């Protein structure tokens, strides 16, 4: 059957089945959304851009398994997401999630208190978060679906615990749906003999996405490294001239931090306000003095876009208290005393150090990058947005077309990265004794 004949056939079937047509996967899937036809595989890896249909393909594979009438024993399934909220809102309740794609009489029931789905025929799927790798201990499964693997906070630990839990049935299998990043774990999966890989760009699913997304949003990222990653589903390797490489980032991975001598929350406040305002960079970092040399640990990235001055102040102070930080470090080049007063008005008891940039961004970032090269900085988990900014930052002028959002090598230092530089400068590159810029408020 030719492509045109297939299109005509599908249109007739959709018309025939009416409202039920959206639930009939064979009327909608593309070749890259079809599971491997042979059984000699362990992992089906779906790499795709945003909105490429990865979630629907993963959910359909799980649904087919859960409703398989030939299985003597209903399967036990693991659903692993970046967070528990993502497991529920994307994999289960989302528009392409497991409940949305099921007919009423076959729709699984979600038991929120037990974080599990139960199908009418007895199959059960449990939800897990990559923020809690040990949550997988004690379970065993026939199959698994891992979503957005490259955004997981603790990818190695979570993945290892999941593999140890896949021990039921004759041949446990799993599907992984993710937009790729040059993560060491992903590269190992791609090269494994038991992995079958499918790829799809955002444009493959254009018929099911708003046209305004392509004309207004996607067009902004076309031709950039971020566009290749987020739209085309490609792994983007190191940017020429960037101060950080992916090897440096991967070498800095750590699953936990030791007892820390000092902790700071660094803030790079936005100049503008409102929904379209720049991000407010908020990075939590600490330092451990193990005798011979100090080592810094990046603990959290609380950065957020669209916050009001009071909003980012409240968030930074919440991080300060949650991590029992010693002080807030805030850049005041743009906001001046206003930035400090925002914090004073919210909590007069926090310790604040104001910093003012007198050198160019690249000059400030270079000694921080050197700390990574020397192995003196650790990332406790993964911070995908921060790390993307780090590996794309060159500090070199790119011409009039460059922007923070472009994702291409850029002279502008993004806000998360700016906050990181201030945090590590305070912890590792300045004396620990208080300076005149330190204010106990």
C-alpha positions as CSV (number, residue, x, y, z in Angstrom):
1,X,0.0,0.0,0.0
2,X,1.4,3.4,-1.0
3,X,1.7,6.3,1.4
4,X,-1.2,8.0,-0.3
5,X,-3.3,4.8,-0.1
6,X,-2.5,4.5,3.6
7,X,-3.6,8.1,4.2
8,X,-6.9,7.5,2.5
9,X,-7.4,4.2,4.4
10,X,-6.8,5.9,7.7
11,X,-9.1,8.8,7.0
12,X,-11.9,6.3,6.2
13,X,-11.2,4.3,9.3
14,X,-11.3,7.5,11.4
15,X,-14.6,8.5,9.9
16,X,-16.0,5.0,10.5
17,X,-15.0,4.7,14.2
18,X,-15.9,8.3,15.0
19,X,-15.2,9.3,18.6
20,X,-13.4,6.0,19.3
21,X,-10.9,6.6,16.5
22,X,-8.4,8.5,18.7
23,X,-8.1,5.4,20.9
24,X,-7.2,3.1,18.0
25,X,-3.4,3.4,17.8
26,X,-3.0,1.5,14.5
27,X,-4.8,4.5,12.9
28,X,-2.3,7.0,14.1
29,X,1.2,5.6,14.7
30,X,4.3,6.4,12.6
31,X,7.0,3.8,11.8
32,X,9.3,5.3,14.5
33,X,6.6,4.8,17.1
34,X,6.3,1.0,16.5
35,X,8.0,-1.3,19.0
36,X,10.7,-3.6,17.6
37,X,9.1,-6.5,15.8
38,X,11.5,-9.1,17.1
39,X,11.9,-10.2,20.8
40,X,15.7,-10.1,21.0
41,X,15.9,-6.8,22.8
42,X,15.9,-5.5,26.3
43,X,15.6,-1.7,25.8
44,X,13.6,0.2,23.2
45,X,15.1,3.7,23.2
46,X,13.0,6.5,21.7
47,X,15.0,9.6,21.1
48,X,13.0,12.6,19.9
49,X,12.4,16.3,20.0
50,X,9.8,18.1,22.0
51,X,6.3,17.0,21.1
52,X,7.6,14.3,18.7
53,X,5.1,11.7,20.1
54,X,7.5,9.9,22.4
55,X,5.1,9.9,25.4
56,X,2.2,8.4,23.3
57,X,4.5,5.7,21.9
58,X,5.7,4.7,25.4
59,X,2.2,4.8,26.8
60,X,0.8,2.6,24.0
61,X,3.6,0.0,24.5
62,X,2.7,-0.2,28.2
63,X,-1.1,-0.3,27.4
64,X,-0.6,-3.2,25.0
65,X,1.4,-5.1,27.6
66,X,-1.1,-4.4,30.4
67,X,-4.1,-5.5,28.3
68,X,-2.4,-8.5,26.6
69,X,-5.0,-11.4,26.8
70,X,-2.3,-14.0,26.2
71,X,-0.4,-13.4,29.5
72,X,-1.2,-15.9,32.1
73,X,-0.1,-13.7,35.0
74,X,-0.9,-9.9,34.8
75,X,2.4,-8.0,34.5
76,X,3.9,-5.7,37.1
77,X,5.3,-2.5,35.6
78,X,7.5,0.4,36.7
79,X,6.9,3.9,35.6
80,X,10.0,6.1,36.3
81,X,9.9,9.9,35.8
82,X,12.0,12.9,36.7
83,X,9.7,13.5,39.7
84,X,6.6,11.8,41.2
85,X,4.5,14.8,39.9
86,X,5.8,14.2,36.3
87,X,4.9,10.5,36.5
88,X,1.3,11.4,37.4
89,X,0.9,14.5,35.2
90,X,2.7,13.3,32.1
91,X,2.8,9.5,32.1
92,X,-0.6,8.8,33.6
93,X,-3.0,11.8,33.4
94,X,-1.4,13.8,30.6
95,X,-3.1,14.0,27.1
96,X,-0.9,11.2,25.9
97,X,-0.8,9.4,29.3
98,X,-2.0,5.9,30.1
99,X,-5.4,6.9,31.3
100,X,-6.1,9.3,28.4
101,X,-5.4,6.8,25.7
102,X,-7.6,4.0,27.2
103,X,-11.3,3.4,26.5
104,X,-13.6,3.8,29.4
105,X,-14.0,0.0,30.0
106,X,-10.3,-0.6,29.9
107,X,-9.0,2.6,31.7
108,X,-6.8,1.9,34.6
109,X,-7.6,3.3,38.0
110,X,-5.0,5.6,39.7
111,X,-4.6,5.0,43.4
112,X,-2.8,8.2,44.5
113,X,-2.0,7.0,48.0
114,X,-0.1,4.0,46.7
115,X,1.2,5.7,43.6
116,X,0.0,3.0,41.3
117,X,-2.2,2.2,38.4
118,X,-4.5,-0.9,38.3
119,X,-6.0,-2.2,35.1
120,X,-9.3,-4.0,35.0
121,X,-7.5,-7.2,33.9
122,X,-5.1,-7.1,36.9
123,X,-1.9,-5.5,35.5
124,X,-0.3,-3.0,38.0
125,X,2.1,-0.1,37.4
126,X,3.9,1.7,40.2
127,X,5.3,5.2,40.0
128,X,8.9,6.2,40.9
129,X,10.9,9.3,40.9
130,X,14.5,9.8,39.8
131,X,14.9,12.1,42.8
132,X,14.5,9.0,45.0
133,X,16.6,6.2,43.5
134,X,16.2,4.0,46.6
135,X,12.5,4.0,46.2
136,X,12.9,1.2,43.6
137,X,14.5,-1.1,46.2
138,X,12.3,-4.1,47.2
139,X,10.2,-4.1,44.0
140,X,10.3,-6.5,41.1
141,X,8.8,-6.0,37.6
142,X,8.2,-7.6,34.2
143,X,8.6,-4.3,32.3
144,X,9.3,-0.6,32.7
145,X,8.8,2.8,31.1
146,X,11.4,5.4,31.8
147,X,10.5,9.0,30.7
148,X,12.9,11.9,30.1
149,X,15.9,9.9,31.2
150,X,18.3,12.8,30.4
151,X,16.6,15.0,32.9
152,X,16.9,12.6,35.9
153,X,18.5,14.1,39.0
154,X,20.3,10.8,39.8
155,X,20.4,8.9,36.5
156,X,23.1,6.3,37.3
157,X,21.7,5.3,40.7
158,X,18.0,5.3,39.5
159,X,18.9,3.3,36.4
160,X,20.9,0.7,38.4
161,X,18.1,0.1,40.9
162,X,15.6,-0.2,38.0
163,X,17.7,-2.8,36.2
164,X,18.0,-4.9,39.4
165,X,14.2,-4.7,39.8
166,X,13.5,-6.1,36.2
167,X,13.5,-9.7,37.1
168,X,10.1,-11.1,36.5
169,X,8.8,-13.1,33.4
170,X,10.8,-14.8,30.7
171,X,12.3,-11.7,29.2
172,X,11.8,-8.3,31.1
173,X,11.9,-5.4,28.7
174,X,11.7,-1.6,29.0
175,X,11.0,1.5,26.9
176,X,12.9,4.7,27.4
177,X,11.5,8.0,26.0
178,X,13.7,11.1,26.1
179,X,15.0,14.2,24.4
180,X,18.7,13.4,24.2
181,X,21.6,15.1,25.9
182,X,25.2,13.9,25.9
183,X,24.7,11.9,29.1
184,X,27.2,9.1,29.8
185,X,24.3,6.7,30.6
186,X,22.5,7.5,27.4
187,X,25.6,6.9,25.3
188,X,26.0,3.5,27.0
189,X,22.4,2.6,26.2
190,X,22.8,3.6,22.6
191,X,25.8,1.4,22.2
192,X,24.4,-1.7,24.0
193,X,23.7,-4.7,21.8
194,X,20.3,-5.3,23.5
195,X,19.1,-1.8,22.7
196,X,16.9,-1.0,19.7
197,X,16.8,2.8,18.9
198,X,14.1,4.9,17.2
199,X,14.4,8.6,16.4
200,X,11.9,11.3,15.6
201,X,12.0,15.1,15.3
202,X,9.3,17.5,16.4
203,X,8.4,18.1,12.8
204,X,7.4,14.4,12.4
205,X,4.4,15.1,14.6
206,X,3.5,18.5,13.0
207,X,-0.1,17.4,12.3
208,X,-0.8,17.0,16.0
209,X,0.8,20.3,17.2
210,X,-0.3,23.9,17.0
211,X,1.0,25.6,13.9
212,X,1.7,28.7,16.0
213,X,4.3,26.6,17.8
214,X,6.3,26.2,14.6
215,X,5.9,29.8,13.4
216,X,6.5,31.5,16.7
217,X,8.5,29.2,18.9
218,X,10.3,26.5,16.9
219,X,11.5,29.0,14.3
220,X,13.5,30.9,17.0
221,X,15.6,27.8,17.7
222,X,16.1,26.5,14.2
223,X,19.7,26.3,13.3
224,X,20.9,26.5,16.9
225,X,22.5,23.7,19.0
226,X,19.5,23.9,21.3
227,X,17.2,23.5,18.3
228,X,19.1,20.4,17.2
229,X,18.6,18.9,20.6
230,X,15.1,20.0,21.5
231,X,13.5,19.9,18.0
232,X,15.5,17.4,16.0
233,X,16.3,15.0,18.9
234,X,20.0,15.0,18.2
235,X,22.8,14.6,20.8
236,X,24.7,17.9,20.7
237,X,28.3,17.5,21.6
238,X,30.7,20.2,22.9
239,X,30.5,23.7,21.5
240,X,33.8,25.1,20.1
241,X,35.2,27.6,22.5
242,X,32.9,26.8,25.4
243,X,34.5,27.1,28.8
244,X,32.9,23.8,30.0
245,X,32.8,20.5,28.1
246,X,30.4,17.6,28.8
247,X,33.3,15.5,29.9
248,X,34.1,18.1,32.6
249,X,30.4,18.0,33.7
250,X,30.3,14.2,33.7
251,X,33.5,14.0,35.7
252,X,32.0,16.3,38.3
253,X,29.0,14.0,39.0
254,X,28.4,12.9,42.6
255,X,25.5,11.2,44.2
256,X,25.9,12.9,47.6
257,X,27.8,15.6,49.4
258,X,29.9,15.2,52.6
259,X,29.5,17.4,55.6
260,X,30.0,20.9,54.4
261,X,31.8,23.7,56.1
262,X,29.9,26.5,54.4
263,X,26.8,26.8,52.2
264,X,25.7,29.9,50.2
265,X,22.8,30.7,48.0
266,X,23.8,32.9,45.1
267,X,21.3,35.1,43.3
268,X,21.5,36.7,39.9
269,X,18.3,38.8,39.9
270,X,16.6,39.8,36.6
271,X,16.4,43.4,35.5
272,X,12.9,43.1,34.1
273,X,9.7,41.8,35.7
274,X,6.6,39.9,34.5
275,X,6.0,36.7,32.6
276,X,8.6,37.6,29.9
277,X,11.3,38.6,32.3
278,X,14.7,36.9,32.3
279,X,15.3,34.0,34.7
280,X,16.4,34.8,38.2
281,X,19.5,32.6,38.8
282,X,19.4,30.9,42.2
283,X,22.1,28.4,42.9
284,X,22.8,26.6,46.2
285,X,26.4,25.5,46.7
286,X,28.7,24.4,49.6
287,X,32.3,23.7,50.3
288,X,34.1,21.0,52.1
289,X,37.7,21.5,53.4
290,X,39.2,18.0,53.4
291,X,42.7,19.2,54.4
292,X,44.8,19.5,51.3
293,X,42.3,21.4,49.2
294,X,38.7,22.5,49.3
295,X,36.0,21.0,47.1
296,X,32.8,22.7,46.2
297,X,29.4,21.0,45.8
298,X,26.5,22.3,43.7
299,X,23.5,21.2,45.7
300,X,20.4,22.8,44.0
301,X,19.2,25.0,41.2
302,X,16.2,27.0,42.2
303,X,16.3,29.3,39.2
304,X,13.0,30.4,37.8
305,X,11.6,32.8,35.1
306,X,8.9,35.4,35.5
307,X,9.3,36.1,39.2
308,X,8.6,39.4,40.7
309,X,11.3,41.0,43.0
310,X,9.4,39.7,46.0
311,X,8.9,36.4,44.3
312,X,12.6,35.7,43.7
313,X,13.4,37.1,47.1
314,X,11.1,34.7,48.8
315,X,12.4,31.8,46.8
316,X,16.0,32.6,47.5
317,X,15.3,32.9,51.3
318,X,13.4,29.7,51.3
319,X,16.5,28.0,49.8
320,X,18.6,29.7,52.4
321,X,16.6,28.2,55.2
322,X,16.1,24.8,53.7
323,X,19.8,24.3,53.2
324,X,20.8,26.1,56.4
325,X,23.0,28.4,54.4
326,X,25.5,30.8,55.9
327,X,24.6,33.7,53.6
328,X,23.0,34.9,50.5
329,X,25.3,36.3,47.7
330,X,23.5,38.7,45.4
331,X,24.7,40.6,42.4
332,X,23.7,44.3,42.5
333,X,25.0,45.6,39.2
334,X,21.5,46.1,37.9
335,X,19.3,46.5,40.9
336,X,21.7,48.3,43.2
337,X,20.5,48.7,46.8
338,X,17.0,47.7,45.7
339,X,18.1,44.0,45.4
340,X,19.4,44.1,49.0
341,X,16.3,45.8,50.3
342,X,14.0,43.2,48.7
343,X,15.7,40.6,50.9
344,X,15.6,42.8,54.0
345,X,11.9,43.4,53.8
346,X,11.2,39.6,53.6
347,X,13.6,38.4,56.3
348,X,15.7,40.9,58.3
349,X,17.7,38.1,59.9
350,X,19.4,36.5,56.8
351,X,23.1,37.3,56.2
352,X,23.6,38.9,52.8
353,X,26.8,39.6,50.8
354,X,26.3,42.0,47.9
355,X,28.7,41.7,44.9
356,X,29.4,44.0,42.0
357,X,30.9,42.9,38.8
358,X,33.9,44.9,37.7
359,X,35.3,42.5,35.2
360,X,33.8,41.0,32.0
361,X,31.7,37.9,32.3
362,X,34.2,35.6,30.6
363,X,37.0,36.8,32.9
364,X,34.9,36.0,35.9
365,X,33.9,32.6,34.6
366,X,37.3,31.4,33.5
367,X,38.7,30.7,37.0
368,X,35.5,28.9,37.9
369,X,35.9,26.7,34.8
370,X,39.5,26.0,35.9
371,X,38.1,24.7,39.2
372,X,36.2,22.1,37.2
373,X,39.2,21.2,35.2
374,X,41.1,20.6,38.4
375,X,38.4,18.3,39.8
376,X,37.5,20.6,42.6
377,X,33.7,21.0,41.9
378,X,31.1,18.3,42.2
379,X,27.4,18.3,41.0
380,X,25.2,16.5,43.5
381,X,23.0,14.9,40.8
382,X,22.2,16.5,37.4
383,X,21.1,20.0,36.7
384,X,20.1,19.9,33.0
385,X,19.2,23.5,32.4
386,X,22.3,24.8,34.3
387,X,24.6,22.4,32.5
388,X,23.2,23.2,29.1
389,X,24.0,26.9,29.8
390,X,27.5,26.0,31.0
391,X,28.4,23.9,28.0
392,X,27.1,26.5,25.6
393,X,28.8,29.5,27.1
394,X,31.8,30.8,25.2
395,X,31.9,34.5,26.2
396,X,32.7,35.3,22.6
397,X,30.6,37.7,20.6
398,X,28.3,36.0,18.1
399,X,27.0,39.0,16.2
400,X,23.6,40.6,16.3
401,X,21.6,37.3,16.1
402,X,22.8,35.9,19.4
403,X,20.5,35.7,22.3
404,X,20.2,34.0,25.7
405,X,17.4,31.8,24.4
406,X,19.1,30.6,21.3
407,X,21.1,27.8,22.9
408,X,24.0,28.5,20.5
409,X,27.4,29.5,21.7
410,X,26.9,32.9,23.2
411,X,28.8,35.9,24.7
412,X,26.0,36.5,27.1
413,X,26.3,34.6,30.4
414,X,22.9,33.1,31.3
415,X,21.4,33.7,34.7
416,X,21.9,30.2,36.1
417,X,25.5,30.3,35.1
418,X,26.0,33.8,36.5
419,X,24.6,32.6,39.9
420,X,26.9,29.6,39.8
421,X,30.0,31.8,39.1
422,X,29.1,34.0,42.1
423,X,28.6,31.0,44.4
424,X,31.8,29.3,43.5
425,X,33.8,32.6,43.6
426,X,32.5,33.2,47.1
427,X,33.3,29.7,48.3
428,X,36.5,28.9,46.5
429,X,38.2,32.1,45.1
430,X,37.8,34.6,47.9
431,X,39.1,34.7,51.5
432,X,36.6,33.2,54.0
433,X,36.9,36.2,56.4
434,X,33.9,38.7,56.1
435,X,34.5,41.6,53.7
436,X,32.9,45.0,53.9
437,X,30.3,43.8,51.4
438,X,28.9,41.3,53.9
439,X,25.8,42.6,55.7
440,X,24.1,41.0,58.6
441,X,20.5,42.1,58.2
